[in-house]
Amino acid sequence: MRPIGIFDSGYGGLTVFREIRQAMPQYDYLYLGDNARAPYGPRSFELVYEFTLQAVRHLFDQGCPLVILACNTASAKALRTIQQRDLPRLFPPSGTDTDGLPTRRVLGVIRPTVEAVGDITHTRHIGIMATQGTVRSHTYELELAKLHPDITVTGEACPMWVPLVENYEYESDGADYFVQKNINHLLARDPLIDAIILGCTHFPLLYNKVRAYTPAHIQLMSQGEYVANSLKSYLRRHPTMEARLSQGGAARFFTTEQPDNFNDSAAIFLNHPVLAQHVTLA
């Protein structure tokens, strides 16, 4: 197997995996969750980079030519260093790579969402609801400045949202309190916002509550759909990489925590049973 690798620090990346596999069911997939060391959001840039590189190396060792960082924090704090420093050194282009890119590649979830938002906002004011690490990295602002320099970005850290999801409290009254609090705070800072990016892959499970407390004219953007569409386009534009991927329609799951715990939680995200294997990253 030469599967597409999908990595997240926790379970949220399963929402991205679900959309990618639905859009491209023919490929093989390998999902890795570093659940034992989650959450990544409060961790330093250096530690997130170290953990992410360990995960990427593991997926490469398992035969993945292409890895998707289905984690906003990893995409914000580690992706650029891995792309610009590690991959060219470890996996230089071969003679068949006419695009001049490394033979192993890593993509994130931020760029596809940024590319899409320009066609969605009319006021050119958007909000980002994400973890503390993603907001503090200002990665969305940097990427938006490259593609849409006229857009004003307001970030809102939502530190309680991931714990609500991972502790199965995303439908509770307590979730209502925190969701409403963060949305009100975001919109008070910029009332002109007409699009909000849910900049954490856990947040789709809170979508109904976010929608309930957000004015109807504001569009909510969950990342899975945009990442899946972007990946389809990427593989069309990079046929050498596409040819490296096996197409057996299989999916395997690995976790750094106890598999039984992962299986129970993953079934909620995917709506079907999962049998994961334990792995240690170092």
Secondary structure, 3 states (H helix, E strand, C coil): CCCEEEEECCCCHHHHHHHHHHHCCCCCEEEEECHHHCCCCCCCHHHHHHHHHHHHHHHHHCCCCEEEECCHHHHHHCHHHHHHHHHHHHCCCCCCCCCCCCCCEEECCHHHHHHHHCCCCCCCEEEEEECHHHHHHCHHHHHHHHHCCCCEEEEEECCCHHHHHHCCCCCCHHHHHHHHHHHHHHHHHCCCCCEEEECCCCHHHHHHHHHHHCCCCCEEECHHHHHHHHHHHHHHHCHHHHHHCCCCCCEEEEECCCHHHHHHHHHHHHCCCCCEEECCCC
